[in-house]
Amino acid sequence: MISALQDIYSVLWPDLRFLRRNWPKTLLISLISPLLYLVAFGYGLGNGFYIDGYNYLTFVIPGIIALTVMTSSFNGAGMKLHVDRLFYKCFDECLMSPLGLFSIVIGKTLVGVVRGLISALPLIVVALVFSPLFSINPLFVIVLAVSLFTFSALGVLIALWAKSHSDINTFSSLVVLPMTFLSGTFFSLNQLPEALKVVLYILPLTHSSLCLRAAALGESFPWPSFLALSGFGVAFILGCFVMLKRASV
C-alpha cells in the first residue's frame, strides 16, 4: 500500500512542481470563463428572475461550480497528458518505468483533481459571500471530490485515446461544449420534456450539477444521480486502464 502511494506521488510530483511555479497563471486562466458566466447569467438575471423558488443567482452558482470543476479538471488532466504523450513524448518514460498501471492512472487523474480544486475554491468563497442560502457541508465536499475525480479521469481517458491534437478539440466541441449548456447548469431540468430529460441524464455534468445544487441549498439529495456520477467515474478509470494497457503492449 505504501509502495503504491509512493508510486502515485512520483507520477504526481512533476505536475505539482509545475503548479507551484505557475499557480497564479493557472488560476487566472481557469477562472475567466466561470466569472464571465457568473456576471452574465447570475447578475444579469439574478435580481428579477426566479427558478425553482430561488433567485437566479442562488440557483446558478452551484451549476457554475460544477461546470468549473468539469472544465478545469478535464483540461488539467487531459491537456497536460496529451501534450506530454504526443508532443514531448515524455509520457513514454512512465510506460517504461517500473510503475504499475494503477499508479500511473491514479497519479495522472490526481493532477486534474488538484487543478480543478484550485479553480473551484475561489468560486465557493464567492458563493458563500454572495448567496446567503449556499452552505458547505460534508455531503457537498463528497460530491465535489467525486466530481473532480470523475471529470479528471475523463480527461485522462480522452488524452490516452486521442491520436492527434485535433481529436481533443473534436471531443471538446462535440461533448464538453454541449454538456456546458445542456446539463442543468443554467436552467432547471423540471422545465424540460421527459424525452429530453432522458438524453440529458446521460451526461455526467447533469448529475454533478444536481448533486452539488441539492447539497449546497439543503434540498432533498438525489442519490440516484450521485450513484450515476460515481459510476461514470469508475467507468472512466476502467477505460483508462484499457487504453494504457494497449499503449504499454
PESULHU-V636523 format. One record per helix or strand of 3 or more residues. SS is the DSSP state (hx for helix, st for strand). FROM is the first residue (numbers start at 1). LEN is the number of residues. If there is no record, write none. Layout:
# PESULHU-V636523
SS;FROM;LEN
SS;FROM;LEN
This chain:
# PESULHU-V636523
hx;2;44
hx;56;33
hx;91;6
hx;101;30
hx;138;24
hx;165;18
hx;189;3
hx;194;7
hx;204;14
hx;223;26
